[in-house]
Amino acid sequence: MPRLGWLAAGVASLTLLGGCAAPRVAPSAERLDPGQLEAISAANRAGPLTIEQIIRRSKAGEAPAVLIEDIRRTGTHLAVTPEERARLSGQGVALAVLDELAAAQARWAQDQATADKVRADTARIEAADRARAEEERRRRAYYGPAYVPYYSPYADPMWPYGYPAHRGYGGGFGWGVQIRR
């Protein structure tokens, strides 16, 4: 009779665990309609706007909101000096468009500064990792594998990195390369 109790408990637990499992749902992606796809490809083909295009479109009477949207969509960033700003304003470019050009340039400069910092940090970390690995390779080439940092007569499989006095060094299963960040 006790066997039936264990069997019933096992079946009940498997049933509960099976009921908790989430059903598999195939991943889905939303498709773009042809109009959206054409707008994206047109923006990629067109490239960033030039100052001459902005002046021409402003003189043609295009709304500042449309120009601002095109500046954002095409990723236009132009460094406009105060003299150029006055000249563009005199040629009919709206102040909102000029403000958006300045904001786009500031965003681009901030993005570039961040990217430069990330590249420098990555290069510094990679150089430190290479130097650490080279130092470890030289140390291992100089000392044989029976040297104390790599082999310990007190190796214990329950303490893979040696005893506390040898933390990070010592025998056991952790005698391999011990380069950590």
Residue frames as qw, qx, qy, qz and C-alpha x, y, z in Angstrom:
[[0.000, 0.882, 0.472, 0.000, 0.00, 0.00, 0.00],
 [0.281, -0.778, 0.095, 0.554, 2.80, 2.53, 0.73],
 [0.406, -0.056, 0.602, 0.685, 4.08, 1.91, -2.80],
 [0.171, 0.674, 0.638, 0.332, 0.80, 3.06, -4.24],
 [0.197, -0.909, -0.211, 0.300, 1.04, 6.29, -2.22],
 [0.365, -0.528, 0.387, 0.662, 4.46, 7.08, -3.68],
 [0.325, 0.240, 0.724, 0.559, 3.28, 6.16, -7.13],
 [0.050, 0.833, 0.543, 0.087, 0.20, 8.38, -6.79],
 [0.258, -0.847, 0.010, 0.466, 2.35, 11.26, -5.51],
 [0.395, -0.263, 0.557, 0.682, 4.76, 10.86, -8.44],
 [0.237, 0.492, 0.709, 0.447, 1.95, 10.81, -11.00],
 [0.077, -0.909, -0.392, 0.122, 0.32, 13.85, -9.39],
 [0.314, -0.718, 0.190, 0.591, 3.58, 15.82, -9.35],
 [0.352, -0.022, 0.655, 0.669, 4.30, 14.96, -13.00],
 [0.138, 0.696, 0.660, 0.247, 0.79, 15.98, -13.95],
 [0.169, -0.917, -0.190, 0.307, 1.18, 19.31, -12.14],
 [0.361, -0.519, 0.402, 0.662, 4.58, 19.95, -13.69],
 [0.323, 0.255, 0.728, 0.549, 3.24, 19.08, -17.12],
 [0.048, 0.837, 0.541, 0.067, 0.38, 21.52, -16.63],
 [0.260, -0.844, 0.005, 0.469, 2.80, 24.31, -15.72],
 [0.508, -0.091, 0.503, 0.694, 4.81, 23.97, -18.87],
 [0.280, 0.629, -0.004, -0.725, 4.26, 26.83, -21.25],
 [0.785, 0.465, 0.406, 0.047, 3.03, 25.91, -24.70],
 [0.466, -0.191, 0.411, 0.760, 5.50, 26.45, -27.49],
 [0.374, 0.844, 0.259, -0.284, 4.62, 29.42, -29.63],
 [0.696, 0.314, 0.275, 0.584, 6.31, 29.90, -32.93],
 [0.225, -0.490, -0.021, 0.842, 8.11, 33.25, -33.19],
 [0.392, 0.737, 0.513, 0.201, 6.38, 35.73, -35.39],
 [0.297, -0.240, 0.102, 0.919, 7.45, 38.94, -37.03],
 [0.346, 0.760, 0.363, -0.414, 5.27, 41.78, -38.17],
 [0.557, 0.282, 0.479, 0.617, 5.59, 42.39, -41.87],
 [0.006, -0.468, 0.010, 0.883, 5.92, 45.88, -43.27],
 [0.584, 0.670, 0.436, -0.143, 3.39, 46.94, -45.81],
 [0.675, 0.369, 0.280, 0.575, 4.84, 47.92, -49.21],
 [0.056, 0.927, 0.094, 0.358, 4.37, 51.64, -48.53],
 [0.555, -0.798, 0.227, 0.052, 6.49, 51.52, -45.38],
 [0.826, -0.104, 0.362, 0.418, 9.12, 49.39, -47.08],
 [0.506, 0.646, 0.242, 0.517, 9.34, 51.83, -49.99],
 [0.168, -0.959, 0.040, -0.225, 9.69, 54.80, -47.60],
 [0.712, -0.592, 0.311, 0.215, 12.55, 53.09, -45.78],
 [0.757, 0.133, 0.385, 0.510, 14.38, 52.15, -48.96],
 [0.300, 0.838, 0.184, 0.416, 13.85, 55.67, -50.38],
 [0.372, -0.913, 0.162, -0.044, 15.39, 57.18, -47.23],
 [0.769, -0.356, 0.396, 0.353, 18.36, 54.84, -47.53],
 [0.642, 0.443, 0.366, 0.508, 18.84, 55.67, -51.21],
 [0.101, 0.945, 0.143, 0.276, 18.46, 59.41, -50.73],
 [0.615, 0.055, -0.329, 0.715, 21.11, 59.82, -48.03],
 [0.243, -0.601, -0.387, 0.655, 21.42, 62.88, -45.84],
 [0.274, 0.904, 0.315, 0.096, 20.11, 66.22, -47.00],
 [0.527, 0.117, -0.003, 0.841, 22.47, 68.94, -48.14],
 [0.052, -0.500, -0.272, 0.820, 22.19, 72.63, -47.30],
 [0.153, 0.136, -0.470, -0.858, 21.27, 73.38, -50.91],
 [0.281, -0.334, -0.853, -0.287, 18.40, 70.87, -50.80],
 [0.207, -0.561, -0.634, 0.491, 17.11, 72.40, -47.56],
 [0.020, 0.402, -0.034, -0.915, 17.25, 75.91, -49.05],
 [0.207, -0.018, -0.679, -0.705, 15.53, 74.77, -52.28],
 [0.285, -0.436, -0.851, -0.067, 12.76, 72.96, -50.41],
 [0.149, -0.547, -0.466, 0.680, 12.23, 75.90, -48.05],
 [0.095, 0.302, -0.240, -0.918, 11.97, 78.33, -50.97],
 [0.251, -0.165, -0.802, -0.517, 9.49, 75.97, -52.65],
 [0.518, -0.353, 0.040, -0.778, 7.23, 76.45, -49.63],
 [0.671, -0.129, -0.730, 0.019, 7.60, 73.04, -48.01],
 [0.589, -0.743, -0.077, -0.307, 6.38, 72.98, -44.41],
 [0.016, -0.679, 0.655, -0.332, 9.04, 73.06, -41.67],
 [0.763, -0.247, 0.503, -0.321, 7.51, 69.96, -40.04],
 [0.932, 0.361, 0.037, -0.020, 8.11, 67.95, -43.24],
 [0.439, 0.719, -0.452, 0.292, 11.69, 69.19, -43.48],
 [0.369, -0.572, 0.616, -0.397, 12.31, 68.34, -39.82],
 [0.913, -0.020, 0.346, -0.216, 10.91, 64.85, -40.35],
 [0.823, 0.535, -0.148, 0.123, 13.16, 64.36, -43.40],
 [0.105, 0.745, -0.559, 0.348, 16.20, 65.58, -41.44],
 [0.604, -0.388, 0.606, -0.342, 15.47, 63.02, -38.71],
 [0.936, 0.205, 0.229, -0.172, 14.58, 60.23, -41.14],
 [0.751, 0.599, -0.206, 0.185, 17.69, 60.61, -43.32],
 [0.797, -0.407, -0.073, 0.440, 20.11, 61.13, -40.44],
 [0.394, 0.733, 0.001, 0.555, 21.23, 64.53, -41.67],
 [0.548, -0.724, -0.126, 0.399, 23.75, 66.26, -39.43],
 [0.486, 0.641, 0.058, 0.591, 25.31, 69.50, -40.59],
 [0.463, -0.452, -0.259, 0.717, 27.57, 71.77, -38.59],
 [0.173, 0.815, 0.338, 0.438, 25.98, 75.16, -39.20],
 [0.402, -0.062, -0.264, 0.875, 28.04, 78.17, -38.11],
 [0.046, 0.668, 0.444, -0.595, 26.32, 81.34, -36.86],
 [0.103, 0.445, -0.352, -0.817, 27.15, 83.05, -40.17],
 [0.136, -0.077, -0.878, -0.452, 25.59, 80.20, -42.17],
 [0.023, -0.519, -0.802, 0.296, 22.59, 80.24, -39.83],
 [0.117, 0.628, 0.143, -0.756, 22.03, 83.95, -40.56],
 [0.150, 0.290, -0.624, -0.710, 22.48, 83.33, -44.30],
 [0.101, -0.238, -0.948, -0.186, 20.03, 80.39, -44.27],
 [0.036, 0.603, 0.620, -0.500, 17.51, 82.38, -42.25],
 [0.140, 0.555, -0.141, -0.808, 17.78, 85.20, -44.79],
 [0.196, 0.159, -0.774, -0.580, 17.12, 82.71, -47.62],
 [0.666, -0.147, -0.208, -0.701, 13.84, 81.60, -46.06],
 [0.559, -0.047, -0.818, 0.129, 14.76, 78.53, -44.00],
 [0.574, -0.695, -0.203, -0.383, 12.54, 78.38, -40.90],
 [0.146, -0.660, 0.594, -0.437, 14.11, 78.76, -37.46],
 [0.861, -0.217, 0.354, -0.293, 12.62, 75.41, -36.39],
 [0.915, 0.374, -0.094, 0.115, 14.53, 73.70, -39.22],
 [0.325, 0.697, -0.467, 0.436, 17.75, 75.45, -38.22],
 [0.512, -0.531, 0.507, -0.445, 17.20, 74.42, -34.59],
 [0.972, 0.012, 0.192, -0.137, 16.66, 70.82, -35.70],
 [0.724, 0.563, -0.299, 0.264, 19.90, 70.92, -37.73],
 [0.018, -0.669, 0.557, -0.492, 21.77, 72.12, -34.63],
 [0.748, -0.323, 0.430, -0.387, 20.12, 69.44, -32.46],
 [0.967, 0.253, -0.019, -0.018, 20.92, 66.73, -35.02],
 [0.493, 0.639, -0.456, 0.376, 24.57, 67.83, -35.11],
 [0.326, -0.575, 0.559, -0.500, 24.70, 67.76, -31.29],
 [0.920, -0.103, 0.271, -0.263, 23.18, 64.24, -31.22],
 [0.863, 0.443, -0.198, 0.142, 25.65, 63.04, -33.84],
 [0.214, 0.681, -0.534, 0.452, 28.62, 64.55, -31.95],
 [0.589, -0.440, 0.510, -0.446, 27.46, 62.89, -28.72],
 [0.978, 0.115, 0.114, -0.132, 27.04, 59.55, -30.49],
 [0.683, 0.580, -0.350, 0.276, 30.52, 59.85, -31.99],
 [0.101, -0.652, 0.574, -0.485, 32.05, 60.71, -28.61],
 [0.805, -0.252, 0.404, -0.354, 30.33, 57.72, -27.04],
 [0.948, 0.315, -0.043, 0.018, 31.46, 55.42, -29.84],
 [0.422, 0.676, -0.476, 0.372, 35.04, 56.70, -29.53],
 [0.395, -0.549, 0.567, -0.470, 34.98, 56.09, -25.78],
 [0.934, -0.041, 0.267, -0.232, 33.63, 52.57, -26.24],
 [0.820, 0.499, -0.230, 0.163, 36.30, 51.82, -28.87],
 [0.148, 0.684, -0.555, 0.450, 39.05, 53.15, -26.59],
 [0.628, -0.404, 0.507, -0.431, 37.75, 51.18, -23.58],
 [0.975, 0.157, 0.095, -0.121, 37.47, 48.02, -25.65],
 [0.649, 0.598, -0.374, 0.284, 41.01, 48.42, -26.97],
 [0.141, -0.641, 0.579, -0.483, 42.33, 49.06, -23.46],
 [0.809, -0.234, 0.410, -0.350, 40.58, 45.98, -22.05],
 [0.941, 0.333, -0.058, 0.017, 41.76, 43.80, -24.93],
 [0.410, 0.672, -0.493, 0.370, 45.34, 45.03, -24.46],
 [0.407, -0.527, 0.583, -0.466, 45.17, 44.27, -20.73],
 [0.937, -0.009, 0.256, -0.238, 43.77, 40.80, -21.45],
 [0.809, 0.508, -0.249, 0.160, 46.51, 40.12, -23.99],
 [0.121, 0.675, -0.575, 0.446, 49.19, 41.31, -21.57],
 [0.652, -0.375, 0.501, -0.428, 47.74, 39.18, -18.76],
 [0.973, 0.177, 0.104, -0.109, 47.57, 36.11, -21.01],
 [0.621, 0.626, -0.385, 0.273, 51.12, 36.69, -22.26],
 [0.180, -0.626, 0.600, -0.465, 52.41, 37.04, -18.70],
 [0.837, -0.179, 0.405, -0.321, 50.64, 33.83, -17.72],
 [0.911, 0.398, -0.101, 0.033, 52.11, 32.05, -20.77],
 [0.356, 0.681, -0.517, 0.377, 55.62, 33.24, -19.89],
 [0.454, -0.511, 0.568, -0.459, 55.21, 32.23, -16.27],
 [0.933, 0.001, 0.283, -0.222, 53.99, 28.78, -17.22],
 [0.792, 0.534, -0.256, 0.150, 56.81, 28.35, -19.73],
 [0.110, 0.688, -0.576, 0.427, 59.41, 29.27, -17.07],
 [0.434, -0.297, 0.728, -0.440, 58.10, 27.10, -14.26],
 [0.235, 0.017, -0.935, -0.265, 57.25, 23.47, -14.86],
 [0.598, -0.397, -0.402, -0.568, 53.85, 21.96, -14.11],
 [0.706, -0.321, -0.579, 0.251, 55.16, 20.45, -10.84],
 [0.182, 0.254, -0.304, 0.900, 55.89, 23.91, -9.43],
 [0.032, -0.297, -0.755, 0.583, 53.83, 24.79, -6.35],
 [0.364, 0.284, 0.101, -0.881, 51.39, 27.26, -7.91],
 [0.605, 0.194, -0.509, -0.581, 50.32, 24.55, -10.38],
 [0.724, -0.094, -0.683, -0.031, 50.62, 21.41, -8.31],
 [0.377, -0.569, 0.440, -0.584, 49.88, 20.95, -4.67],
 [0.285, 0.079, -0.947, 0.126, 50.52, 17.78, -2.70],
 [0.180, 0.237, 0.698, -0.651, 47.45, 18.79, -0.70],
 [0.313, -0.035, -0.512, -0.799, 45.12, 18.63, -3.66],
 [0.276, 0.253, 0.804, -0.463, 41.55, 18.02, -2.62],
 [0.045, 0.335, 0.734, 0.589, 38.77, 17.41, -5.15],
 [0.160, -0.771, -0.608, 0.104, 36.32, 19.13, -2.81],
 [0.139, -0.867, 0.015, 0.478, 38.41, 22.34, -2.96],
 [0.794, 0.490, 0.242, 0.268, 39.30, 22.66, -6.66],
 [0.332, 0.847, -0.156, 0.384, 41.52, 25.72, -6.29],
 [0.490, 0.235, -0.594, 0.594, 43.60, 24.53, -3.34],
 [0.426, -0.566, -0.594, 0.380, 43.28, 25.43, 0.30],
 [0.033, -0.966, -0.254, 0.030, 42.50, 28.94, 1.52],
 [0.437, -0.680, 0.272, 0.522, 46.19, 29.79, 1.88],
 [0.319, -0.113, 0.667, 0.664, 46.53, 29.10, -1.86],
 [0.433, 0.651, 0.487, -0.389, 43.28, 30.75, -2.99],
 [0.493, 0.796, -0.123, -0.328, 43.32, 30.90, -6.77],
 [0.315, 0.582, -0.746, -0.073, 46.33, 28.63, -7.05],
 [0.514, -0.253, 0.762, -0.302, 46.93, 25.08, -6.01],
 [0.016, -0.094, 0.946, 0.309, 45.94, 21.70, -7.25],
 [0.468, 0.379, 0.661, -0.447, 42.73, 19.82, -7.62],
 [0.530, 0.542, 0.617, 0.212, 40.52, 20.13, -10.66],
 [0.177, 0.969, 0.155, -0.080, 41.21, 23.85, -11.08],
 [0.611, -0.450, 0.299, 0.578, 44.88, 23.68, -12.00],
 [0.549, 0.524, 0.449, 0.471, 44.24, 24.97, -15.53],
 [0.246, 0.348, 0.075, 0.901, 44.57, 28.51, -16.84],
 [0.261, -0.675, -0.593, 0.352, 43.31, 30.85, -14.14],
 [0.146, 0.070, 0.129, 0.978, 42.99, 34.19, -15.93],
 [0.049, -0.708, -0.699, 0.092, 40.02, 36.11, -14.67],
 [0.084, 0.614, 0.125, 0.775, 38.71, 39.64, -15.02]]
